[in-house]
Amino acid sequence: MNALRHGLAAKEPEQNKNWDQKSSTSVTEIWDRIVQIEGERFKLACSVNELMASQSSDSVFEGLKRLAALDRYLDRARSKLKNIDE
């Protein structure tokens, strides 16, 4: 649900599964996912910095919650990468 809201729920067309539900992913797919999440984190961090400068506390709080969600997505992608290495 949160991944859909943040625009990071990528579905595989042939499998109709979300990225996190895939049982086996290649290193390249995981790396691409990490790069995608990091790009979104960078954009969001920049917008949070701008909001902090404008002193809009409600918007800053929402942005920080989204950053925390992106960190969780990043942790999941990294854990898949670790599982491949083992």
All heavy atoms as an XYZ file, in Angstrom:
689
protein
N       0.828     -1.196      0.000
C       0.000      0.000      0.000
C       0.866      1.252      0.000
O       0.669      2.134     -0.801
C      -0.930     -0.066      1.198
C      -1.722      1.189      1.402
S      -3.009      1.293      0.180
C      -4.136      2.316      1.011
N       1.828      1.333      0.923
C       2.683      2.513      0.976
C       3.522      2.646     -0.281
O       3.742      3.756     -0.753
C       3.585      2.475      2.204
C       2.833      2.819      3.463
O       1.823      3.491      3.412
N       3.314      2.347      4.584
N       4.000      1.530     -0.806
C       4.806      1.592     -2.022
C       3.979      2.142     -3.180
O       4.487      2.899     -4.000
C       5.365      0.218     -2.361
N       2.709      1.773     -3.241
C       1.846      2.330     -4.284
C       1.710      3.829     -4.113
O       1.787      4.589     -5.066
C       0.457      1.686     -4.228
C       0.356      0.263     -4.726
C      -1.024     -0.307     -4.407
C       0.625      0.187     -6.208
N       1.537      4.267     -2.870
C       1.359      5.689     -2.591
C       2.624      6.465     -2.943
O       2.562      7.595     -3.383
C       1.012      5.873     -1.120
C       0.717      7.282     -0.740
C       0.241      7.398      0.672
N       0.631      6.254      1.466
C       0.258      6.049      2.709
N      -0.527      6.899      3.294
N       0.643      4.997      3.377
N       3.789      5.860     -2.741
C       5.038      6.562     -3.001
C       5.551      6.354     -4.415
O       6.623      6.830     -4.766
C       6.099      6.118     -1.994
C       5.728      6.472     -0.592
N       5.883      5.592      0.441
C       5.191      7.581     -0.067
C       5.458      6.160      1.548
N       5.027      7.370      1.264
N       4.806      5.628     -5.217
C       5.192      5.446     -6.611
C       6.311      4.461     -6.810
O       6.970      4.457     -7.839
N       6.539      3.575     -5.845
C       7.648      2.634     -5.946
C       7.198      1.186     -6.065
O       8.008      0.289     -5.988
C       8.569      2.772     -4.728
C       9.328      4.087     -4.667
C      10.012      4.239     -3.328
C      10.337      4.175     -5.788
N       5.920      0.944     -6.209
C       5.428     -0.424     -6.337
C       5.511     -0.826     -7.800
O       4.635     -0.541     -8.582
C       4.009     -0.532     -5.824
N       6.586     -1.455     -8.157
C       6.793     -1.874     -9.538
C       6.260     -3.283     -9.716
O       6.626     -4.186     -8.987
C       8.277     -1.824     -9.872
N       5.387     -3.473    -10.688
C       4.838     -4.802    -10.968
C       5.523     -5.367    -12.195
O       5.781     -4.666    -13.155
C       3.335     -4.740    -11.200
C       2.540     -4.568     -9.951
C       1.104     -4.917    -10.200
C       0.375     -4.891     -8.881
N      -0.936     -5.451     -8.977
N       5.791     -6.645    -12.116
C       6.309     -7.349    -13.269
C       5.114     -7.723    -14.146
O       4.204     -8.410    -13.689
C       7.044     -8.616    -12.829
C       8.305     -8.327    -12.030
C       9.349     -7.668    -12.890
O       9.544     -8.093    -14.032
O       9.973     -6.719    -12.407
N       5.055     -7.267    -15.397
C       3.870     -7.501    -16.230
C       3.547     -8.974    -16.431
O       2.394     -9.362    -16.395
C       4.216     -6.823    -17.551
C       5.628     -6.445    -17.487
C       6.103     -6.561    -16.076
N       4.561     -9.814    -16.606
C       4.281    -11.218    -16.881
C       3.915    -11.996    -15.624
O       3.248    -13.007    -15.686
C       5.462    -11.889    -17.605
C       6.730    -12.020    -16.774
C       7.584    -10.769    -16.774
O       7.230     -9.802    -17.453
O       8.601    -10.754    -16.081
N       4.317    -11.522    -14.448
C       4.042    -12.247    -13.215
C       2.934    -11.604    -12.391
O       2.391    -12.227    -11.499
C       5.308    -12.335    -12.369
C       6.395    -13.132    -13.041
C       7.668    -13.127    -12.229
O       7.822    -12.362    -11.271
N       8.590    -13.991    -12.588
N       2.617    -10.348    -12.661
C       1.603     -9.603    -11.915
C       1.880     -9.614    -10.411
O       0.987     -9.803     -9.600
C       0.201    -10.118    -12.219
C      -0.846     -9.093    -11.857
O      -0.572     -7.900    -11.834
N      -2.044     -9.552    -11.556
N       3.158     -9.480    -10.034
C       3.554     -9.428     -8.633
C       4.323     -8.140     -8.386
O       5.040     -7.664     -9.254
C       4.477    -10.598     -8.276
C       3.807    -11.934     -8.220
C       4.776    -12.977     -7.732
C       4.106    -14.317     -7.582
N       5.038    -15.334     -7.097
N       4.161     -7.598     -7.185
C       4.971     -6.456     -6.788
C       6.421     -6.890     -6.663
O       6.721     -8.061     -6.427
C       4.498     -5.881     -5.451
C       3.201     -5.143     -5.587
O       2.813     -4.750     -6.689
N       2.531     -4.947     -4.487
N       7.314     -5.938     -6.743
C       8.739     -6.230     -6.688
C       9.106     -6.971     -5.408
O       9.869     -7.929     -5.435
C       9.523     -4.920     -6.793
C      10.977     -5.139     -6.949
C      11.643     -5.348     -8.115
C      11.951     -5.185     -5.917
N      12.969     -5.520     -7.870
C      13.189     -5.428     -6.530
C      11.896     -5.059     -4.546
C      14.359     -5.530     -5.795
C      13.062     -5.167     -3.815
C      14.278     -5.403     -4.447
N       8.546     -6.560     -4.278
C       8.872     -7.189     -3.002
C       8.362     -8.618     -2.896
O       8.850     -9.390     -2.083
C       8.302     -6.371     -1.832
C       9.061     -5.070     -1.630
O      10.221     -4.990     -2.076
O       8.491     -4.142     -1.027
N       7.395     -8.992     -3.705
C       6.812    -10.329     -3.641
C       7.551    -11.340     -4.511
O       7.277    -12.528     -4.424
C       5.345    -10.285     -4.067
C       4.471     -9.477     -3.151
C       3.073     -9.295     -3.722
O       2.885     -9.356     -4.938
N       2.114     -9.048     -2.859
N       8.474    -10.884     -5.324
C       9.204    -11.801     -6.198
C      10.119    -12.676     -5.363
O      10.805    -12.216     -4.471
C      10.019    -11.023     -7.218
C       9.190    -10.354     -8.278
C      10.028     -9.577     -9.229
C      10.878    -10.483    -10.065
N      11.623     -9.769    -11.107
N      10.129    -13.961     -5.670
C      10.964    -14.876     -4.900
C      12.426    -14.816     -5.339
O      13.325    -14.926     -4.527
C      10.441    -16.305     -5.023
O      10.426    -16.680     -6.385
N      12.659    -14.636     -6.623
C      14.040    -14.568     -7.090
C      14.214    -13.365     -8.008
O      13.441    -13.173     -8.938
C      14.420    -15.848     -7.832
O      13.634    -15.982     -8.984
N      15.198    -12.566     -7.706
C      15.521    -11.411     -8.537
C      17.003    -11.435     -8.836
O      17.799    -11.932     -8.047
C      15.171    -10.097     -7.826
O      15.750    -10.104     -6.524
C      13.682     -9.906     -7.686
N      17.366    -10.897     -9.963
C      18.780    -10.864    -10.329
C      19.460     -9.692     -9.629
O      18.806     -8.762     -9.145
C      18.934    -10.732    -11.839
O      18.539     -9.439    -12.251
N      20.760     -9.739     -9.586
C      21.533     -8.664     -8.974
C      21.281     -7.349     -9.707
O      21.153     -6.290     -9.085
C      23.043     -9.013     -8.963
C      23.866     -7.860     -8.457
C      23.300    -10.254     -8.128
N      21.144     -7.418    -11.013
C      20.887     -6.219    -11.807
C      19.538     -5.603    -11.453
O      19.433     -4.383    -11.303
C      20.925     -6.548    -13.313
O      22.181     -7.167    -13.612
C      20.747     -5.316    -14.158
N      18.513     -6.438    -11.298
C      17.189     -5.932    -10.920
C      17.224     -5.281     -9.540
O      16.618     -4.235     -9.335
C      16.159     -7.054    -10.913
C      15.796     -7.567    -12.275
C      14.869     -8.766    -12.200
O      15.063     -9.637    -11.329
O      13.942     -8.821    -13.029
N      17.925     -5.908     -8.617
C      18.031     -5.349     -7.266
C      18.793     -4.032     -7.314
O      18.394     -3.047     -6.673
C      18.706     -6.351     -6.318
C      17.829     -7.594     -6.150
C      18.973     -5.711     -4.954
C      18.502     -8.731     -5.417
N      19.877     -4.005     -8.060
C      20.663     -2.773     -8.166
C      19.834     -1.645     -8.778
O      19.866     -0.514     -8.299
C      21.927     -3.005     -8.982
C      22.764     -1.770     -9.082
C      22.927     -0.980    -10.170
C      23.503     -1.163     -8.032
N      23.740      0.073     -9.869
C      24.125     -0.012     -8.554
C      23.736     -1.488     -6.696
C      24.927      0.815     -7.791
C      24.537     -0.655     -5.940
C      25.124      0.486     -6.490
N      19.081     -1.954     -9.828
C      18.210     -0.947    -10.443
C      17.183     -0.435     -9.447
O      16.880      0.758     -9.414
C      17.496     -1.519    -11.670
C      18.435     -1.773    -12.838
O      19.565     -1.226    -12.832
O      18.046     -2.526    -13.747
N      16.655     -1.325     -8.629
C      15.679     -0.935     -7.600
C      16.328     -0.007     -6.572
O      15.744      0.997     -6.168
C      15.145     -2.198     -6.925
C      14.180     -1.958     -5.809
C      12.882     -1.419     -6.321
N      11.926     -1.408     -5.223
C      10.717     -0.953     -5.307
N      10.283     -0.483     -6.449
N       9.920     -0.970     -4.280
N      17.540     -0.321     -6.143
C      18.250      0.526     -5.174
C      18.503      1.909     -5.763
O      18.306      2.927     -5.098
C      19.558     -0.159     -4.715
C      19.222     -1.364     -3.820
C      20.462      0.817     -3.976
C      20.412     -2.226     -3.460
N      18.912      1.965     -7.016
C      19.159      3.243     -7.685
C      17.864      4.050     -7.775
O      17.851      5.263     -7.529
C      19.781      3.018     -9.079
C      19.779      4.284     -9.908
C      21.189      2.460     -8.935
N      16.747      3.382     -8.091
C      15.456      4.057     -8.173
C      15.071      4.652     -6.811
O      14.657      5.810     -6.730
C      14.381      3.069     -8.627
C      12.983      3.653     -8.661
C      11.917      2.583     -8.844
O      12.155      1.394     -8.634
N      10.736      3.020     -9.225
N      15.219      3.881     -5.758
C      14.858      4.352     -4.417
C      15.760      5.492     -3.984
O      15.296      6.491     -3.426
C      14.896      3.192     -3.402
C      13.823      2.154     -3.744
C      14.701      3.709     -1.976
C      13.957      0.860     -2.969
N      17.050      5.363     -4.239
C      17.992      6.428     -3.865
C      17.664      7.729     -4.595
O      17.766      8.810     -4.020
C      19.435      6.008     -4.159
C      19.998      4.999     -3.197
C      20.275      5.561     -1.813
O      20.151      6.778     -1.585
O      20.602      4.761     -0.936
N      17.263      7.634     -5.855
C      16.867      8.831     -6.598
C      15.659      9.508     -5.985
O      15.625     10.741     -5.839
N      14.678      8.702     -5.591
C      13.488      9.251     -4.943
C      13.836      9.860     -3.581
O      13.305     10.898     -3.211
C      12.420      8.165     -4.775
C      11.802      7.711     -6.064
C      11.097      8.836     -6.804
O      10.368      9.617     -6.170
O      11.284      8.928     -8.025
N      14.731      9.203     -2.850
C      15.157      9.735     -1.549
C      15.843     11.084     -1.715
O      15.623     12.006     -0.934
C      16.128      8.777     -0.848
C      15.465      7.605     -0.178
C      16.473      6.717      0.532
N      16.866      7.343      1.779
C      18.116      7.608      2.131
N      19.117      7.326      1.327
N      18.387      8.156      3.294
N      16.682     11.212     -2.737
C      17.392     12.468     -2.971
C      16.420     13.601     -3.273
O      16.520     14.687     -2.711
C      18.401     12.305     -4.113
C      19.151     13.564     -4.406
C      20.162     13.996     -3.568
C      18.832     14.329     -5.521
C      20.850     15.173     -3.836
C      19.506     15.497     -5.802
C      20.523     15.928     -4.954
N      15.458     13.319     -4.180
C      14.471     14.349     -4.520
C      13.669     14.766     -3.289
O      13.436     15.957     -3.065
C      13.506     13.824     -5.595
C      14.091     13.744     -6.969
C      12.990     13.398     -7.953
C      13.303     12.088     -8.618
N      12.255     11.633     -9.527
N      13.258     13.790     -2.499
C      12.459     14.078     -1.314
C      13.267     14.828     -0.258
O      12.765     15.762      0.367
C      11.890     12.786     -0.731
C      10.909     12.923      0.413
C       9.732     13.815      0.029
C      10.407     11.557      0.843
N      14.527     14.446     -0.086
C      15.371     15.152      0.886
C      15.557     16.615      0.486
O      15.535     17.505      1.343
C      16.724     14.454      1.014
N      15.714     16.872     -0.793
C      15.836     18.259     -1.259
C      14.557     19.047     -0.980
O      14.618     20.193     -0.530
C      16.159     18.295     -2.752
S      17.822     17.737     -3.153
N      13.409     18.421     -1.226
C      12.156     19.139     -0.980
C      11.925     19.355      0.517
O      11.393     20.391      0.915
C      10.974     18.406     -1.607
O      10.691     17.206     -0.933
N      12.355     18.411      1.361
C      12.237     18.597      2.813
C      13.121     19.759      3.267
O      12.703     20.572      4.097
C      12.574     17.299      3.575
C      12.766     17.555      5.065
C      11.489     16.257      3.364
N      14.305     19.859      2.693
C      15.185     20.993      3.034
C      14.528     22.318      2.671
O      14.603     23.284      3.422
C      16.537     20.866      2.324
C      17.468     19.929      3.038
O      17.331     19.695      4.229
N      18.418     19.395      2.299
N      13.890     22.373      1.512
C      13.197     23.595      1.105
C      12.029     23.901      2.042
O      11.789     25.054      2.396
C      12.697     23.460     -0.337
C      13.807     23.429     -1.358
C      13.321     23.064     -2.744
O      12.091     22.923     -2.952
O      14.171     22.897     -3.630
N      11.301     22.866      2.445
C      10.178     23.062      3.365
C      10.661     23.546      4.732
O      10.003     24.360      5.376
C       9.379     21.766      3.524
C       8.568     21.328      2.319
C       8.016     19.921      2.527
C       7.436     22.311      2.060
N      11.809     23.039      5.173
C      12.358     23.485      6.456
C      12.722     24.960      6.395
O      12.535     25.690      7.365
C      13.564     22.630      6.849
C      13.169     21.232      7.276
S      14.569     20.159      7.618
C      15.253     20.939      9.049
N      13.222     25.400      5.253
C      13.566     26.806      5.090
C      12.316     27.682      5.121
O      12.347     28.805      5.626
C      14.328     27.020      3.782
N      11.204     27.147      4.606
C       9.954     27.913      4.609
C       9.196     27.770      5.924
O       8.171     28.406      6.115
C       9.057     27.485      3.455
O       8.545     26.190      3.686
N       9.681     26.922      6.807
C       9.125     26.706      8.147
C       7.680     26.206      8.105
O       6.847     26.614      8.899
C       9.239     27.963      8.995
C      10.669     28.387      9.208
C      10.790     29.676      9.998
O       9.811     30.337     10.266
N      12.012     30.011     10.361
N       7.403     25.310      7.182
C       6.089     24.675      7.089
C       6.158     23.333      7.821
O       6.468     22.310      7.219
C       5.708     24.477      5.622
O       4.516     23.763      5.522
N       5.873     23.341      9.116
C       6.113     22.167      9.945
C       5.264     20.955      9.554
O       5.748     19.821      9.596
C       5.906     22.494     11.424
O       4.575     22.903     11.644
N       4.016     21.142      9.176
C       3.177     20.006      8.780
C       3.732     19.319      7.541
O       3.794     18.089      7.468
C       1.743     20.456      8.515
C       1.014     20.869      9.784
O       1.443     20.429     10.872
O       0.048     21.627      9.679
N       4.135     20.098      6.573
C       4.701     19.535      5.346
C       6.036     18.854      5.612
O       6.334     17.823      5.013
C       4.874     20.622      4.294
O       3.626     21.187      3.963
N       6.828     19.428      6.510
C       8.122     18.813      6.856
C       7.880     17.454      7.497
O       8.551     16.468      7.168
C       8.940     19.734      7.793
C      10.154     19.006      8.340
C       9.366     20.990      7.065
N       6.914     17.375      8.394
C       6.607     16.115      9.062
C       6.191     15.050      8.053
O       6.646     13.901      8.113
C       5.507     16.327     10.115
C       5.166     15.090     10.875
C       6.055     14.545     11.776
C       3.943     14.464     10.670
C       5.743     13.395     12.478
C       3.621     13.321     11.367
C       4.521     12.780     12.272
N       5.332     15.404      7.104
C       4.912     14.459      6.067
C       6.100     14.013      5.211
O       6.221     12.837      4.865
C       3.822     15.064      5.182
C       2.485     15.193      5.864
C       1.927     13.863      6.317
O       1.990     12.880      5.549
O       1.432     13.803      7.454
N       6.961     14.946      4.870
C       8.146     14.604      4.088
C       9.073     13.663      4.834
O       9.624     12.728      4.252
N       9.218     13.885      6.134
C      10.071     13.005      6.942
C       9.470     11.608      7.054
O      10.201     10.609      7.050
C      10.298     13.611      8.326
C      11.168     14.872      8.346
C      11.221     15.454      9.752
C      12.565     14.579      7.827
N       8.148     11.521      7.130
C       7.505     10.202      7.156
C       7.754      9.464      5.846
O       8.022      8.263      5.842
C       5.998     10.347      7.405
C       5.663     10.661      8.830
C       4.188     10.671      9.199
C       3.167     10.544      8.174
N       1.778     10.679      8.660
N       7.692     10.190      4.736
C       7.960      9.556      3.433
C       9.418      9.129      3.319
O       9.719      8.078      2.765
C       7.597     10.504      2.290
C       6.089     10.665      2.163
C       5.693     11.346      0.888
N       6.013     10.471     -0.242
C       6.275     10.922     -1.458
N       6.249     12.198     -1.713
N       6.544     10.087     -2.426
N      10.337      9.945      3.876
C      11.752      9.560      3.867
C      11.960      8.277      4.664
O      12.731      7.400      4.259
C      12.620     10.674      4.453
C      13.109     11.740      3.489
C      13.851     12.838      4.236
C      13.991     11.144      2.415
N      11.281      8.154      5.794
C      11.389      6.934      6.601
C      10.870      5.721      5.817
O      11.459      4.638      5.874
C      10.621      7.093      7.910
N       9.785      5.905      5.067
C       9.251      4.812      4.248
C      10.256      4.417      3.168
O      10.472      3.226      2.915
C       7.923      5.216      3.626
N      10.873      5.390      2.544
C      11.871      5.086      1.515
C      13.060      4.347      2.114
O      13.634      3.464      1.471
C      12.325      6.367      0.819
C      11.288      7.007     -0.109
C      11.789      8.342     -0.629
C      10.952      6.083     -1.260
N      13.431      4.689      3.334
C      14.509      3.965      4.002
C      14.136      2.495      4.207
O      14.971      1.608      4.058
C      14.857      4.611      5.341
C      15.667      5.884      5.187
O      16.305      6.066      4.129
O      15.668      6.697      6.132
N      12.875      2.236      4.534
C      12.428      0.845      4.695
C      12.496      0.105      3.358
O      12.914     -1.054      3.310
C      11.026      0.797      5.289
C      10.974      1.218      6.746
C       9.620      0.927      7.373
N       8.525      1.640      6.739
C       8.125      2.868      7.064
N       8.740      3.532      8.023
N       7.098      3.433      6.447
N      12.072      0.761      2.267
C      12.157      0.130      0.948
C      13.608     -0.180      0.592
O      13.920     -1.227      0.041
C      11.552      1.013     -0.148
C      10.125      1.416      0.072
C       9.679      2.651     -0.346
C       9.217      0.568      0.689
C       8.366      3.037     -0.155
C       7.906      0.954      0.887
C       7.485      2.187      0.459
O       6.199      2.581      0.645
N      14.481      0.749      0.925
C      15.901      0.559      0.646
C      16.459     -0.613      1.446
O      17.222     -1.428      0.929
C      16.661      1.849      0.956
C      18.093      1.948      0.495
C      18.204      1.723     -1.001
C      18.662      3.303      0.864
N      16.063     -0.721      2.704
C      16.502     -1.848      3.533
C      16.042     -3.177      2.951
O      16.792     -4.155      2.940
C      15.989     -1.705      4.966
C      16.700     -0.611      5.744
O      17.804     -0.193      5.324
O      16.148     -0.174      6.778
N      14.804     -3.218      2.451
C      14.293     -4.456      1.844
C      15.094     -4.832      0.603
O      15.429     -5.998      0.397
C      12.829     -4.297      1.472
C      11.909     -4.356      2.645
C      10.465     -4.358      2.176
N       9.678     -3.671      3.176
C       8.693     -2.848      2.929
N       8.331     -2.595      1.699
N       8.030     -2.268      3.895
N      15.395     -3.861     -0.225
C      16.168     -4.133     -1.441
C      17.571     -4.610     -1.086
O      18.078     -5.558     -1.683
C      16.235     -2.888     -2.316
N      18.176     -3.975     -0.099
C      19.521     -4.398      0.323
C      19.509     -5.790      0.925
O      20.451     -6.556      0.736
C      20.100     -3.387      1.306
C      20.508     -2.103      0.643
C      21.070     -1.131      1.640
N      21.498      0.099      0.991
C      21.594      1.255      1.597
N      21.294      1.362      2.879
N      21.991      2.322      0.935
N      18.451     -6.140      1.647
C      18.387     -7.477      2.238
C      18.265     -8.534      1.150
O      18.817     -9.623      1.273
C      17.246     -7.593      3.241
O      16.004     -7.599      2.591
N      17.545     -8.218      0.053
C      17.477     -9.162     -1.072
C      18.857     -9.352     -1.686
O      19.219    -10.452     -2.071
C      16.495     -8.678     -2.134
C      15.063     -8.970     -1.816
C      14.204     -8.696     -3.040
C      12.782     -9.076     -2.754
N      12.374    -10.262     -3.468
N      19.616     -8.272     -1.746
C      20.967     -8.360     -2.299
C      21.851     -9.235     -1.406
O      22.613    -10.054     -1.889
C      21.558     -6.965     -2.438
C      22.827     -6.812     -3.243
C      22.635     -7.318     -4.662
C      23.277     -5.373     -3.255
N      21.730     -9.102     -0.098
C      22.497     -9.923      0.834
C      22.110    -11.390      0.703
O      22.968    -12.270      0.788
C      22.271     -9.462      2.278
C      22.950     -8.163      2.607
C      22.670     -7.780      4.039
C      23.195     -6.393      4.333
N      22.862     -5.972      5.693
N      20.829    -11.670      0.511
C      20.377    -13.059      0.387
C      20.933    -13.725     -0.862
O      21.161    -14.923     -0.873
C      18.844    -13.130      0.373
C      18.261    -12.802      1.720
O      18.920    -12.908      2.742
N      17.010    -12.386      1.727
N      21.151    -12.968     -1.915
C      21.731    -13.527     -3.139
C      23.191    -13.903     -2.904
O      23.665    -14.922     -3.367
C      21.601    -12.554     -4.318
C      20.160    -12.526     -4.779
C      22.502    -12.935     -5.472
C      19.879    -11.584     -5.903
N      23.898    -13.057     -2.142
C      25.323    -13.297     -1.897
C      25.568    -14.528     -1.025
O      26.624    -15.132     -1.090
C      25.965    -12.073     -1.229
C      26.070    -10.899     -2.189
O      26.011    -11.125     -3.408
O      26.205     -9.751     -1.710
N      24.596    -14.915     -0.225
C      24.812    -16.036      0.699
C      24.710    -17.370      0.049
O      24.329    -17.795     -0.834
C      23.805    -15.964      1.854
C      24.061    -14.765      2.717
C      22.998    -14.589      3.797
O      21.952    -15.257      3.752
O      23.231    -13.789      4.697
